[in-house]
Amino acid sequence: MDQKSPNVQWHSYELGGLQQAGQWGYYGGIVWLTGLPASGKSSIAASLHRQLQASGVSATVLDGDNLRYGLNRDLGFSAEDRRENVRRTAEVAKLFAGAGSIAIAALVSPLEADRALARAIAAPLPYVEVYVNCPLAICEQRDPKGLYSKARRGEIPLFTGISAPYEAPLVPELELFSGEGDADTAAVAVIRCLQQRGILTDQV
């Protein structure tokens, strides 16, 4: 996207990595949860947030639905709008991560190219892509908002998994099978992944 405000300068508020890890026991970073609608992303994000906060880790959830209520309320579901939704979310996540928090982004983000954009925006901050792999049939059974039913009836155009594609991540840092366990167990798996990558210490 073209920069329409040329007379601006980036001000870095990022903390020195070693200093931050030494003081707090963790680095700021981004956890990007992607998966079909109703795959369990928001539930896992909420549990991960609670567990990190309980361990003294600053964390923030950037939920796709919540973002569309405010920051991204002007966006629809065309390919261009979906890409912009991902871009804005990644930029906000980077601000939180750069300030020393774990930013937990939970949004469908169905296209591989758009998720690659999010990863590029995050660099050089730690970035962990988590694929919440849940079969379409289970997502439809859950369907807490009745969206799959509406999509099947043709009432919602461009609905991911029905009338719009979902491209599964090729090499995510972590793959969770949400039909096989609860959100708390999945969140623990994310924490272990963050520990293995040195973003969190073993004490967290």
N, C-alpha and C positions, 0 to 999 in steps of 0.2 A: 504494500500500500504506500502511495506517495506521501511524503511528509508535507503537510499543509501548514505547518508552523515552523518555518526555517530558522527563526531567530530564538531558538531555545538551546539550552545546554543541559546535558545529563549531570545530575548531582549524585554522586555515589554515597550511600549510607551503609554500605555493606561492611560487616565486621570482618576482621582478620580471621581466617578459618581456624588456625591453630589456637588463637586466643579464645575464640568462641567455644571450641570444643573443650579446651582446658577449663574454662569457667563453668560451662553449663552441661557438658557431657553430650552435646549433639551439635550438628551443623544445621543451618537453615537449608531447606530443600523443597522439592515439589514431588508429591505423589499424585499421579494422574490416573484416575480410575475410569476405564472405558468399558462399555458393554451395551447389549441391547436394552431397550426400555424395560423396566421391571426386572432386570437381572440381579438387583441387589446392591447397586453402587451406593445409593444414598444411605442404606442401612449400614453398610460396611464403613463408609466415611464417618458416620455418626459414632459408631463404636470405636473406630481408630482414634477419632478426636477425643473421646472420653478417656481412653486408655493412655494416650500421650499426655493429656492434661493432668491425669492422676499421677503420672510419673514425673511431673514437673517440666514437661516439654511444652513450649509455646506452639500451639497449632491452630489453624484456621480452616474451616470448611468452605469451599467455593462450590455450592451446589448448582447444577445447571438450571433447575426450575427457579431457584431463588434469584439467580442472576437475570433470568428473563423477566422477572417481576420489575427490576429496576434498571441496572446498567445496560442490559441487552434487550430492553422492552421494545425497541424499534426494529428488532430483527425477526424475520420469519424463518422458514425452513427450506428455502432454496439453497442450492449448493453454495452460492456466494454468501448468503447470510449465515449458513452453518460454519463456513470458514472464518467469517468475521467473529462469530460467537466464540470459536476456539481461540482465535488470536487475542481477543480482549481478555478472555479468561486467563490465558497464559501470561499476558502482560501484568495482570493484577497478581497472579500467583508469584511471579518473579519479584514483585515489589515486597510481598510478605516474606518470601524466602531470603531475599537480600537483606532484610532487616532482622533475620535470625529465627524466623518461624518455620514450621513445617506447614506448607500450604497443601491442602488436600482438595484437589479438583475432582468433582464427580459429575461427568456429563457424557452423554452417549458418544459424541465425537466419532462418527461412524467411518470416516475416511482416513486411510493411512497417510495420505499427503497432508491432511490437516493436522494429524497428530505429530507428524514429522516437523511441521511448522512450530507447534507448541514446544517440542524438544529443542529446536534451534533457538527459539526466543529465550528459553530458560538458560541456555549455555552462558557461562561455564558453571552455573550452580548445579548441585546434585539434582538429578531428575530420575524418577522411577515410574515407569509405565506399568500399570497393573491391569491385566485383562480379566474382567469378571465374566467368565465363560459360563453361560447358562443357556441350556437348550431353548429354542424358540417356544416349544410346547409348554415348558414350565413357565416361561415369562407370560405366555398367554393365560395360563391357569391363574397366575397371581393377579395380573392386570388390575392393580388397585384403583386405577383411575378410569377403568373401562375404555381405555384408548385403543387397545387391540380390537375389541369388538366393533368400535366405531370405524376403525381402519378397514376391517373386513367387510363392513357394509358400504365402504366407499365414502364415508363421511369425513375422513381425514386424509387428504392427499399427502404424498411424500412422507409416509410414516415408516420409520426405519424398521426393517425386518419384514414388512408387508409390501409396501409400494415404493420403498426406497432402500438402497443397499446398505448392508453393514459389512465392512471389510475388517476381518479379524486381524489383530496385530500379528506381525510376522515373528518378531523376536522381543516380546515384552520381558521386562526384568522379572516379572512374576505373573503367573497365571493361576487364578482361583476358580474352582468349580463350585459356583454358589448353590447348585442344587444338591450338594453333598454335605453341607454343614451350615452352622449358623453364622451370623454376622460377627459375633465376638471371636469365634475361632478364626475366621478369615482375617480379622484385624490383627490378631496375634501373628499370623503368617506374614502380614505386611511389616509388622514391627521387626520380626526376625530378619526379613529381607533388608530392612534399613540398617540393622546391626551388622549383617554380613558385609554390607557395602561401606561400613564405617561412618554412616551418617548419624547413627545413634551408637552410644557405648553399650556394652553388655549390661551396665547397671540400670539402663532405662527399661 
